[in-house]
Structures are given as structure tokens and as C-alpha cells.
Amino acid sequence: MVDPARLSARLAQLRQMGGPPFVQKMIALFVEHTPPRLAGIRQGLAQGDLAAVEFAAHSLKSSAGNLGADRVQELAQEIESLAAARQGDTLPTLAVELGTELDAVIAWLKQQVQESEA
């Protein structure tokens, strides 16, 4: 579930570090780069390539952490750990949950960008 308070707090921290343009850039990079990482997880699962799943989940985990998307980060961490341990039974279900959560975070971030431009 998206935590608007946590995301807002993290965006405020980033704004203090680099100003509004920095925050806009961080959001744009997240929106651009995380869907392909999720696709990498899905593709790795479809091909039985748990090393690819692990790599894509690791990258997504880091990106989510940078923006305070805690649930996305937690799910990516769990996927990464299970893939590293070659325990793939629950990975498809976790990937679906990750996709749902990621969609919600991206929608929330896009809304924040629209509101800041209004």
C-alpha cells in the first residue's frame, strides 16, 4: 500500500538536498527506469533465470529506497533474497504484488508532478 506520508517526507528531504528540479529528475528517472526493471523480473521468471530476477530486483530495490517507496523496496528485497537462494516458488505471486504496488507509487508520483506544475 502506498504510504503518501513517507513518500512526501522523502521528497521533502530530496527537495532540501537539491531543490525542486532535483526532485523532478529523481521522479522522472524512477518512472522511466522501474517498469523495465519489473519487466526484467517477469522475464527472468518466465525463462527460469533466477539470476536475472535477482539482478533486476536489486536495482529496483535501490531505486525505491531512494524515493521512500518502502513497500516496493521490501517486496524487491524479498524477491532478490528468494531468487539468490534459488527459492522460486512464491516469486510469481510476489512479482504480481510488486507490480501492483509499483503502479500505485508511479501514479502517486505522477500526480505530485502534475500538482507541482499547476
Backbone as CSV, one residue per row, in Angstrom:
resi,resn,N_x,N_y,N_z,CA_x,CA_y,CA_z,C_x,C_y,C_z
1,MET,0.840,-1.179,0.000,0.000,0.000,0.000,0.889,1.248,0.000
2,VAL,0.558,2.199,-0.821,1.317,3.439,-0.918,1.193,4.210,0.390
3,ASP,2.315,4.700,0.864,2.355,5.495,2.088,2.657,6.948,1.702
4,PRO,1.615,7.754,1.433,1.842,9.130,0.993,2.675,9.952,1.979
5,ALA,2.493,9.721,3.266,3.261,10.487,4.256,4.750,10.186,4.131
6,ARG,5.087,8.919,3.972,6.503,8.528,3.846,7.084,9.062,2.541
7,LEU,6.346,8.904,1.453,6.829,9.409,0.165,6.992,10.926,0.203
8,SER,6.020,11.620,0.775,6.099,13.082,0.867,7.296,13.517,1.698
9,ALA,7.535,12.812,2.799,8.670,13.148,3.657,9.986,12.951,2.912
10,ARG,10.087,11.861,2.167,11.321,11.607,1.418,11.498,12.632,0.304
11,LEU,10.430,12.994,-0.376,10.532,14.016,-1.416,10.942,15.352,-0.811
12,ALA,10.452,15.658,0.383,10.852,16.902,1.061,12.339,16.876,1.383
13,GLN,12.854,15.730,1.810,14.294,15.609,2.078,15.098,15.825,0.800
14,LEU,14.644,15.210,-0.271,15.344,15.368,-1.548,15.284,16.814,-2.027
15,ARG,14.145,17.460,-1.798,13.983,18.867,-2.180,14.983,19.740,-1.421
16,GLN,15.192,19.444,-0.142,16.161,20.191,0.658,17.573,19.957,0.151
17,MET,17.848,18.749,-0.308,19.190,18.418,-0.798,19.499,19.087,-2.137
18,GLY,18.523,19.083,-3.044,18.836,19.534,-4.396,17.839,20.463,-5.038
19,GLY,16.794,20.813,-4.328,15.797,21.710,-4.881,14.766,20.985,-5.716
20,PRO,13.711,21.712,-6.117,12.631,21.097,-6.901,13.096,20.434,-8.203
21,PRO,14.039,21.026,-8.949,14.458,20.343,-10.186,15.077,18.963,-9.917
22,PHE,15.794,18.851,-8.808,16.397,17.576,-8.436,15.308,16.530,-8.158
23,VAL,14.278,16.937,-7.433,13.168,16.023,-7.130,12.467,15.602,-8.417
24,GLN,12.226,16.551,-9.296,11.567,16.234,-10.580,12.395,15.219,-11.368
25,LYS,13.718,15.395,-11.342,14.607,14.479,-12.063,14.572,13.084,-11.440
26,MET,14.586,13.016,-10.109,14.528,11.725,-9.413,13.220,10.992,-9.737
27,ILE,12.124,11.738,-9.728,10.827,11.131,-10.055,10.833,10.652,-11.501
28,ALA,11.315,11.492,-12.408,11.338,11.118,-13.826,12.173,9.862,-14.054
29,LEU,13.309,9.765,-13.388,14.155,8.582,-13.532,13.467,7.337,-12.978
30,PHE,12.798,7.490,-11.848,12.082,6.362,-11.255,10.974,5.880,-12.193
31,VAL,10.191,6.823,-12.687,9.073,6.479,-13.576,9.584,5.844,-14.866
32,GLU,10.721,6.291,-15.339,11.274,5.765,-16.590,11.927,4.395,-16.408
33,HIS,12.670,4.222,-15.326,13.522,3.037,-15.204,12.938,1.872,-14.413
34,THR,11.961,2.117,-13.569,11.463,0.986,-12.781,10.563,0.019,-13.561
35,PRO,9.713,0.481,-14.483,8.935,-0.514,-15.242,9.804,-1.520,-16.014
36,PRO,10.903,-1.085,-16.647,11.760,-2.086,-17.295,12.400,-3.061,-16.293
37,ARG,12.656,-2.587,-15.086,13.211,-3.498,-14.076,12.176,-4.533,-13.663
38,LEU,10.931,-4.102,-13.518,9.860,-5.054,-13.230,9.718,-6.038,-14.390
39,ALA,9.807,-5.537,-15.601,9.749,-6.416,-16.776,10.893,-7.420,-16.752
40,GLY,12.060,-6.994,-16.277,13.195,-7.906,-16.153,12.922,-9.017,-15.156
41,ILE,12.246,-8.684,-14.067,11.859,-9.705,-13.091,10.904,-10.698,-13.741
42,ARG,9.900,-10.169,-14.413,8.905,-11.035,-15.052,9.528,-11.919,-16.135
43,GLN,10.403,-11.326,-16.926,11.055,-12.087,-17.987,11.951,-13.171,-17.398
44,GLY,12.703,-12.812,-16.363,13.547,-13.805,-15.701,12.730,-14.962,-15.150
45,LEU,11.582,-14.641,-14.556,10.707,-15.698,-14.040,10.202,-16.586,-15.175
46,ALA,9.794,-15.964,-16.267,9.266,-16.727,-17.408,10.323,-17.659,-17.999
47,GLN,11.571,-17.228,-17.929,12.671,-18.015,-18.507,13.359,-18.907,-17.477
48,GLY,12.913,-18.837,-16.234,13.554,-19.623,-15.185,14.947,-19.138,-14.845
49,ASP,15.218,-17.875,-15.116,16.541,-17.279,-14.880,16.509,-16.478,-13.580
50,LEU,16.752,-17.166,-12.467,16.667,-16.509,-11.172,17.799,-15.511,-10.948
51,ALA,18.913,-15.669,-11.644,19.986,-14.679,-11.545,19.520,-13.346,-12.134
52,ALA,18.798,-13.401,-13.237,18.252,-12.178,-13.838,17.197,-11.558,-12.933
53,VAL,16.386,-12.393,-12.302,15.383,-11.905,-11.349,16.087,-11.187,-10.200
54,GLU,17.111,-11.812,-9.667,17.865,-11.232,-8.561,18.459,-9.878,-8.942
55,PHE,19.061,-9.793,-10.108,19.684,-8.546,-10.565,18.653,-7.438,-10.733
56,ALA,17.548,-7.743,-11.396,16.513,-6.726,-11.631,15.876,-6.280,-10.320
57,ALA,15.639,-7.214,-9.405,15.044,-6.871,-8.110,15.990,-5.995,-7.297
58,HIS,17.280,-6.278,-7.371,18.260,-5.471,-6.642,18.231,-4.016,-7.124
59,SER,18.214,-3.829,-8.418,18.175,-2.476,-8.979,16.892,-1.746,-8.596
60,LEU,15.782,-2.455,-8.663,14.504,-1.845,-8.326,14.454,-1.489,-6.835
61,LYS,14.990,-2.348,-6.012,15.027,-2.119,-4.562,15.749,-0.812,-4.252
62,SER,16.879,-0.603,-4.871,17.657,0.610,-4.623,16.907,1.861,-5.070
63,SER,16.308,1.795,-6.231,15.554,2.945,-6.741,14.385,3.292,-5.824
64,ALA,13.681,2.280,-5.378,12.532,2.504,-4.491,12.983,3.119,-3.174
65,GLY,14.100,2.656,-2.661,14.623,3.204,-1.417,14.973,4.667,-1.526
66,ASN,15.490,5.065,-2.672,15.856,6.471,-2.873,14.664,7.409,-2.751
67,LEU,13.482,6.927,-3.121,12.286,7.778,-3.092,11.370,7.513,-1.897
68,GLY,11.738,6.565,-1.062,10.902,6.282,0.103,9.715,5.390,-0.195
69,ALA,9.778,4.644,-1.277,8.706,3.702,-1.620,8.989,2.398,-0.867
70,ASP,8.702,2.418,0.417,9.112,1.344,1.312,8.557,-0.021,0.940
71,ARG,7.283,-0.089,0.593,6.697,-1.395,0.275,7.294,-1.967,-1.005
72,VAL,7.532,-1.120,-1.991,8.188,-1.576,-3.217,9.586,-2.098,-2.865
73,GLN,10.286,-1.353,-2.032,11.629,-1.758,-1.622,11.598,-3.106,-0.882
74,GLU,10.646,-3.274,0.023,10.525,-4.525,0.783,10.240,-5.713,-0.134
75,LEU,9.315,-5.525,-1.058,8.983,-6.610,-1.980,10.163,-6.949,-2.877
76,ALA,10.844,-5.931,-3.372,12.016,-6.173,-4.215,13.102,-6.894,-3.421
77,GLN,13.282,-6.520,-2.165,14.264,-7.187,-1.304,13.909,-8.663,-1.127
78,GLU,12.637,-8.927,-0.881,12.199,-10.310,-0.701,12.408,-11.121,-1.977
79,ILE,12.069,-10.536,-3.108,12.274,-11.213,-4.388,13.757,-11.460,-4.625
80,GLU,14.575,-10.445,-4.375,16.023,-10.593,-4.553,16.568,-11.729,-3.677
81,SER,16.172,-11.742,-2.421,16.675,-12.763,-1.487,16.245,-14.174,-1.894
82,LEU,14.982,-14.311,-2.249,14.490,-15.626,-2.661,15.150,-16.092,-3.962
83,ALA,15.342,-15.174,-4.887,15.998,-15.530,-6.151,17.453,-15.932,-5.892
84,ALA,18.126,-15.204,-5.002,19.519,-15.533,-4.677,19.622,-16.917,-4.029
85,ALA,18.607,-17.276,-3.238,18.585,-18.577,-2.570,18.007,-19.668,-3.476
86,ARG,17.642,-19.276,-4.685,17.056,-20.176,-5.682,15.783,-20.843,-5.153
87,GLN,14.997,-20.034,-4.452,13.709,-20.481,-3.930,12.611,-19.731,-4.682
88,GLY,12.238,-20.243,-5.829,11.364,-19.513,-6.729,9.875,-19.756,-6.607
89,ASP,9.447,-20.583,-5.675,8.036,-20.962,-5.623,7.079,-19.783,-5.452
90,THR,7.410,-18.850,-4.597,6.498,-17.728,-4.322,6.810,-16.494,-5.160
91,LEU,7.838,-16.546,-5.971,8.241,-15.366,-6.740,7.164,-14.843,-7.688
92,PRO,6.432,-15.683,-8.406,5.397,-15.129,-9.288,4.347,-14.310,-8.529
93,THR,3.923,-14.797,-7.391,2.937,-14.064,-6.587,3.522,-12.748,-6.093
94,LEU,4.756,-12.785,-5.632,5.409,-11.557,-5.160,5.600,-10.561,-6.299
95,ALA,5.902,-11.066,-7.492,6.084,-10.178,-8.646,4.777,-9.471,-8.996
96,VAL,3.655,-10.178,-8.875,2.355,-9.552,-9.120,2.108,-8.454,-8.083
97,GLU,2.361,-8.764,-6.821,2.180,-7.767,-5.759,3.101,-6.570,-5.972
98,LEU,4.328,-6.848,-6.372,5.277,-5.772,-6.648,4.763,-4.884,-7.781
99,GLY,4.244,-5.489,-8.833,3.718,-4.723,-9.960,2.564,-3.827,-9.552
100,THR,1.683,-4.353,-8.736,0.537,-3.572,-8.250,1.014,-2.385,-7.418
101,GLU,1.937,-2.645,-6.519,2.451,-1.586,-5.651,3.234,-0.549,-6.462
102,LEU,4.024,-1.017,-7.388,4.804,-0.102,-8.220,3.891,0.795,-9.048
103,ASP,2.839,0.238,-9.612,1.875,1.048,-10.368,1.278,2.145,-9.500
104,ALA,0.946,1.802,-8.261,0.351,2.784,-7.349,1.348,3.886,-6.998
105,VAL,2.592,3.521,-6.763,3.622,4.527,-6.437,3.856,5.441,-7.632
106,ILE,3.968,4.869,-8.812,4.188,5.685,-10.010,3.019,6.638,-10.227
107,ALA,1.804,6.159,-10.058,0.630,7.029,-10.218,0.676,8.168,-9.203
108,TRP,1.035,7.865,-7.965,1.119,8.893,-6.925,2.201,9.912,-7.273
109,LEU,3.357,9.439,-7.708,4.448,10.352,-8.071,4.061,11.243,-9.251
110,LYS,3.422,10.668,-10.246,2.980,11.466,-11.396,1.987,12.539,-10.967
111,GLN,1.108,12.191,-10.030,0.155,13.172,-9.516,0.888,14.323,-8.820
112,GLN,1.940,14.002,-8.083,2.707,15.033,-7.395,3.371,15.979,-8.400
113,VAL,3.871,15.422,-9.473,4.498,16.242,-10.518,3.454,17.150,-11.149
114,GLN,2.279,16.612,-11.465,1.216,17.428,-12.063,0.793,18.544,-11.138
115,GLU,0.661,18.247,-9.853,0.250,19.268,-8.896,1.325,20.343,-8.721
116,SER,2.585,19.956,-8.811,3.652,20.945,-8.655,3.776,21.845,-9.885
117,GLU,3.303,21.351,-11.010,3.361,22.142,-12.243,2.139,23.036,-12.405
118,ALA,1.098,22.798,-11.609,-0.144,23.577,-11.747,-0.022,24.946,-11.104
